[in-house]
Amino acid sequence: MVQVENKKELLKNAFSGSSRKAREVAIDVIEASLKAVDPREVIKAKINLSNATLNVDGRTFNLRLFEKIIVVGGGKAGGPMAEALEETLGDRIEEGLIVVPKGTASQYHTKRIRFHEASHPIPDRSSLEGAQKIMDLASNAEENSLVICLISGGGSSLMTLPKAGVSLSDMQKMTDLLLRCGATIREINTVRKHVSAFKGGQLAKAAYPATLLCLLLSDVLGDPLDVIASGPTVPDTTSYDDAVNVLKRHNIWDKAPQSIRRILLDGQKRLVEETPKPDDPAFTKVHNVVVGNNRLACEAARNKLKEEGLNVLYLTSLLEGEAREVGIALSSIAKEILASGNPAPPPAGIIAGGETTVTVEGSGKGGRNQEIALAAALKIDGIDRILVASFSTDGIDGPTDAAGAIVDGRTIVRSRNLCMDAREYLGNNDSYTFFEKLGDLIHTGPTGTNVNDITLMIVL
């Protein structure tokens, strides 16, 4: 079970009995949320094998009809998903390849399914190699084959296969521009799909006429299938026009590599084939099933808060927006609860799940959850009965080794005592350094799952 590794340090930073209690509850909620979306557990909950019939969330597959079962896919949760699947199907699996983040493959143990390590969030050469191997496996599948695809967050970077004429360095530059400009994951993946030979339904097209079953652990708000890992097994609902508009809307068109601009412009002129659309016959043999998402994690958080005797407000699993603005808005709700008892009386626990964005303007280090927390800290400065914790379910908030951060009414006071100006750190997008100095980062290590973020507020 994934745990908060620095629990003792976080509790040590409590300034009173109620402060310690709030921190204890927050840590317990974080761990309960992560347990609920453990990839092994969600796979086992959704699939089972009865004789030769594979039951998948209401769908049935007679395995006697298939001469071969092949497993492919990738993402941050790919390893544990593969372990759970092989535990169910065993030697019925002919072969398989799952792309996982670098440094994680040795954690997983399977006989039939191999693991390939690649880079996230910026793709590397291994990302290309892994995606090509998956395409080769899918392309070699025959009509009497069952291809099971395991997809989770991070898959877009881990499985990268540029179209002809686009270099790896161009893909890396494009990915970095998109991540830094404040684009949403839907916008980012709209561009990715149109410069890729793998995403946007193209894996499904490669596997046809085999039957394709895709199990998805969603890291995208609302679980749009064509956005999760850029939808390699799903008809693409976007166009080259949409991709061009994303780059222009975020003022990065002129900064984009020439090769990518050329492909997108050729696509607009219909000189390059569009991504597969819903009428493509390949999708008649595709079954996509979401096995876990942010809502599942939020519901676990809600249940844990109720166990602790708090009045619970589960606001949303679809939270989005600029991280620092979200931090201000959510902390305002907590302050209203304390001031008036609306919309729930203290002691209260408030849950908001989703995924915000950060427009990077400074040169610091941080992530969206740490930025939410820092913005909130400034708004609850001096208020002793409010705690805010924000964390990423994958344990990796932005390009850092922390999942997020915890703040309370004494956070800014403590920072002043260290001669730290919180507003300067926020302006420089340097939330990681701020919380590292205070000892209020949340460390879980990589969790092996990824279903977006959760912001938790406790008002005592």
Steps between C-alpha positions, in 0.01 A plus 500: 500500500625848408562719803602858572871445555569817701201476733710567812642820356158627394355431844798665667403824324167510683470799734216378725291198585234586245769572240651157557156339476433673166834381366437144618161496329644646178773236486250220564275633222791520255592137569138382477456676165810340356400155624164530324664551160774240534518364143515138615181541697305684230594238239396216730174679574413538132608167349469133585544171319232230523605184318586641157287813527665831577255738670589868473262747662191344343665391177587134433771353281505128416872429502446175308441716194850647511816316407726763652481767772745789473542772765629847413482851642668741735474767763596571858268223620600256226711277724245415769221480241704241309570302816130485587402403146758221481393375841152454350589364155832327572637290215207587277706809415728428204720809542486861597684830532419786735685834499563634852690797646876472527627338815179307574511180293694303762208545744269281292506125455328325211581196288327578173496877491825693451565856612670778309612817678459846351494865604227723643385779463741573213540202262840352419642247254365216714149644464527461124642150526225386735221642287644338187522160671136530605396592148690199367323266742161648414562492126596133514179405684259297289122492482481221759720689746392693809714806564463635853627854538576651842498880499562745783618855556840585362445281197522791257864564586602140567363380164612758244528422130536814286376512144761483225697822483465587869810438708517402866650837587207672327256293706689583817493872426133490410412311818694744715329800336158349558571410863628848581239712323205411724322281243252243631567129458228488233675774304843341544375164378319657204838610370673175592244291310557690177876462492495136612485168320376326817243720673149607404366154416799389297590211731146364451538529125830312515343217704199454268355244419594359843261560789632778724410537868639814664497547878553863595595661829388856435709806581280741304203699631171335409677193355486598129637186338659682209712713735631238745860431387395675175246227418703239310198263488224759459361694200644849497246780537752778422653625177812663360313830523455444873870424546605818320253703705646366826848619410377839384269550797791452739735715289748221431436444128807696397709316761391155383753294298470553127439129433195500727358818349546353154309181584217691662469739206512209253228334706283810471545483123404127505848409372549278807249237609284588800499290813245211496142615556196313643397354164830313462426122496787437743286627787230238443727254683619731779375494860615784728437469874589758769604303808585789733497880518522806723143457622593166654783665695279791609230263624758319711609837643138586579446171679815542708402852605157372607670231707689778677170668591528799266219664305604430142465704183605313187509791258616346173727258319515739204704784650710699255645847451819686584643335812559813705152632424350167603695516825353844573144390418511182707654668802220758481247220542686376807502852646124534445440172680697626797329841497137400449462122493405515133483290291580252782568548869837420658650253546496469124692326228488627142615296198570625148655271240621573151801650329603863491763666283798722567610772263875503562638853505780461755813289516417307818404141566157373595177335396133588475412355842783682672389820328141448617626453854726807494224725366264363766757558776506870420121519534473312832796677658441533874183284504573210731211263428547440127727250325541456125676201341532448127662197339546311178388138508807390304727637774678727254383861493657670199874441452552431873535206737202615710130419463391839630497704820312576822433853631321654797460835670858500625668418170562863402602588856764227494623614160540858623707374791734351239505831308309343211256710296222261395376732225845508341515121500154480345589759236810301409306169482734377774254332735715189538791695648262686731345184646828310506643764734191476723488120495141498377534311172296180472725207405348169392746399232361381165168336583456284189164662428382826343148641524568874517517705819306553821482815710382449854396766750434439869325760715485427874 
